[in-house]
């Protein structure tokens, strides 16, 4: 039976688009995204995720629940929307800002994205970050997943960086994260192609770390945790060592967003029309899915959930 957990340190955060769940056996804290009205990274979703994850970082992985402190060993980014992990940046907002030549607005959004991926990548706490992709992860959605220490995807999951279709590039970490996983040549080829890849393809390329059968993503993630939990300290230390051997700085990510903003402001009307078509496609995607209760739910799962 599930029991409600009172995440006291989250009480001052407006949580409308993120649901949190805690699986206590291995200390797995889940952040399930439910952006509205489209499954993309609007500012509200980004602010909620960042506030939750920064507070977890401040508390060194601990949070208060039911009058006691719980320890999170793993932080999982997943989706509450069937068939979609996240479709990326808020293209409708981009189009408005570009037409108004509102550079500061675009840069503020881009830096908020970087603050999120940087926190997930460089979380200053003994917590392993994991992204679970079930369904589609496009553009910024894939960039967010790439920032995780471990990327889990189902075989038929669809992932891509479509920004070249409207004459732009993914500026919130794609090249930085991909080049450190698969090399710059392969990373650039992915970015320039605009292709959509399956989970199987990206696993073969080394982008996806754990490949799951369709519909079995959460089970595969749980199986990996169960198998590797005894060596968690070693895994986390190796992760830190890898980051030192091939370092990434937040300044690099911020600098690339400046390039992205300047490139975005040069887009022409025909490029913006393509953006608008993608927004309409995102809307249709949501309209075709059955709607569920989107109220925030924070729950503890009993031990047998992960067995």
N, C-alpha and C positions, 0 to 999 in steps of 0.2 A: 504494500500500500504506500502511496506517496504521501509525504508530509510537507506542509508549507514551511519554508525557511525564511526567517526574517533577516534580510540582508541590511542590517542597520546602517552600515556606512554608505549604502546607496540611497538612503531615504530622502536626501536632498536633491537627487537627480531625477529629472523628468524622463521617465522610461515609458515611452509610448510605442517604440518601434524595435525594441529588443526584449526578448524573453530570456530569462536566465534559469538554468537548472544545475543542480549539484548532485553528482553521483559520488557518494561518500566512501565507497570501498577503496578506491584508489585516488580519491581527491580530484575528480574531474569536474571542472566548472565550465559550463557551456554558455555561449552567447549565440542565441538564435535570432537572426535578422528577420524583420518583417517590415520593410520600408513601405510607405504609402505616399502617393497613389500608385507608384511604379516600383518594381523591385530593383531600384538603382540606389546609388549612394547620394541621397539628399543630405542637406546639412544636418537635419535633425538626427538621422541615423548615425552619421559620423560623430556628432557631439555626444550622443548617448554612449556609443561604444568607447570613445576616448575617455569619457568621464569614469565609466566603470573600470576600464583596464588600468587607468592611471591610479585610481584608488587602490586597486589590487596591488599595483606596483609599490605604492607608498606603504602599504601594510605588509610588504615582503611576502605576498601570496596568501595572507590570512584575511578572513572576513568574519564578522560576527553573525551568528545564526542561532536562533532559539536560546539566547542567553549564554552562548559559549563561542569560542573562536574555532573556526574550521580552517584547515590548511588545504589550499588548492595546489596540487602538484602539476596539473595540466589545465590549460586554458584552450577551449575549442571554439573556433568560429564556424558556424553552420547557418543554415537557413530554415525558416519556418514555412517557406513557400514551395509547394510541390513543383518539382521540375526546374527550379531556378535557385542557384546559389546567390548570384548577384549579376545584374546586367551592366554594371559599370557606372560611369559618371552621369550626373544629372544633365543630360543633353538639352533638355528644354531650358534649364537655367543658363547653360553655356550659350545657347543661341541668343537669348535675350541680352546677356552681358556683352557678347561679341558685337551685336548690332549697335549697342549703346557705347561701344568702345570703353567699357568699364574695366580697366586693367586691375584696379585695386580689388574689385569684387572677384574676378577670376583668380587672382593671386591668393586672396584670402581662402577661397575654396580649396585651391591646390595645396596650400600649406596645411590646411586641416586634414586633407588626405594623407599628407606626409607624416603629420603628427601621429595619425592612426597606424600606418604601416611601420613607422619607426618604433613605436611603443611595442607593437606585436613582435617585431623582429629582435628588439634589443631590450626586452622587458627586464628591468633590474630587480629580479626576484627569482628564487629557485623554482621557476615554473616553466614547463615546456609548452610552447604554443603549437597548436595543430589546426589546420584548416581541413574541413570535410566538404568536398564538392560532390553534390548529387544534382544532376541536371546541368543547367547552363551557367557558365562563369565567363563573362565577356569584359574586355577592357579593364576598367578599374576593379571589377570583381575578381578577375584573375590576378591582378597586381596585389590585391589584398591577400589572396591565398598564397602567393609566392613569398610573402613576408614571413610566413609561418616557419617554425623549425622543422615541422613535418607536414607534408601535403598528402592528403588521402583523397582519392577520386575513384568513382565507380567507372567501370569499363566504358559505358556508353555516355558518360558525362561529356558535354561539349564545351570546349574552352578555346578562346581566341582573343586576338587583339585587333579589332576591326577599325581602329582609328584612321588608318591610311585610306579607308573608303571615303572619308570626308576630308582628306588632304591634311591630316594631322598625325600625331604619334602619341603613344601612351606615355604620359609624362610623370606618372606617380609611382615610379619604381621599377617598371618592367625591365628596362635594360640593365639596371643595377643588379636586380635580383637574378635575372636569367643569366647574365654573363658570369656570375659567380657560381652558377650551377652547371651550365652547359657550355660556357665559353662565349666570347663576344661574337664570333662569326655566326654561330647557330642562333644566338639571341637576336642579332640584327636580322637574320633571315626570317625568323618568326615575326618580328615587328613589321618588317617591310612587306611580308606576304599578305597580311590580313586574313590568313586562313583560319578556319575553324578545325580544331583537332579533337580527336576522341581521347578519353582517358587512357586507353590502351596505347595510342600513339605517343602521348606525352610521357607515359611511363617508360616506354622503350627509349625515348630521348633523354631520360634522366630528369625530367621536370617534376613528374609525379613520383613521390617516394613509395607510397603504398597503393596498390591497385586492388580494388574490391569488385566483387561480382555485383551486377545491377541489383539494387534494392538491399544490398548488404553492407553499405558503407559504414554505418554505425557499428555493426558487428565486427567488421575488419579493424576498425579503429580500436574497439574494446579488446579484441584479441591481441593487437600489437601492444597495447598498454599492459595487459596481463603478462605477456611473454617477456617484456623488457623492464617491468617496474622494479625488479630487484637491482638492476644496474642503472637506475635513473640518475644517481649522482654522477656516475661515469659518463652517461650520455650527455648530461647537461654540461659537464666540464669539457668534453670533446667539442660540443657545439660552440662554447665560448672560445676554445682554441682555434677552431675553424674560422671564426669571425676575426680573430687576431691575425691569422695567417693571410687571410684575404679580406682585409678590413673594408668596411663600408661606413661612411660618416653621414650624419644627418645633413651636413653642409652640402655634400654631393647631391643628395636628394632635393634639397631646397634649390640648389643652383639649376638643376634640370627643370624644376617647375617654372623657373624664370624663362627658360628657353621655350617651354610649352606655352606659357601665357603669350609671349611675343608671337609665336607661330599661330596661336589661335586668333589673335587680333588681326592677322593678315588673311584670314579665310574670306572667301568671296561668297556671294549670295547663293551660287549653285552648290557650294559646299554645305552651307547652312540648310539648304533644302534637303540634302541627303540626311543631315542630322534629324530634321523634322520627320522624315520617313521612318527613321529608326525609332524615334519616340512613339510614333503611331504603332509600330510593330510591338514595342514594349507594352503599350496599352492593351493591344489585342491579346498579348500573352497573358496578362492579368485577367482580362475579361473571360478568357477561355478556361481558367482554373476555378475549381469550386472554392468558395470563400469560407473561411473558418474564423472562429473567435480570435480576435487579435489583441485581446486584453493581455497585459503583462502577467506572466505567471512565473513565480520563482518556486521551485520545488526540489525536495531532496528525493533521490531515488534510493530504494533499498538495495542491499548488496546483491540480491539475486538478479537485479537488472543487468548486470555485466557478466553474468555467468553463462 
